[in-house]
């Protein structure tokens, strides 16, 4: 992973955490746990998917759907 790729992933991850905090009304620690333990984050950090090239809102659509379907989302 290059520095540029890591930068993109870090920026998207930060946005995902903020969006989870807003939409799921949770604190930062809970939001971070939700993001970092998600399948979406696994895909985001998998260079083969190219997901890190997408916009944070595009990635968040996947994450939100995953969290809404997950029994531990609330």
Secondary structure, 3 states (H helix, E strand, C coil): CCHHHHHHHHHHHHHHHHHHHHHCCCCHHHHHHHHHCCHHHHHHCCCCCCHHHCCHHHHHHHHHHHHHHCCCCC
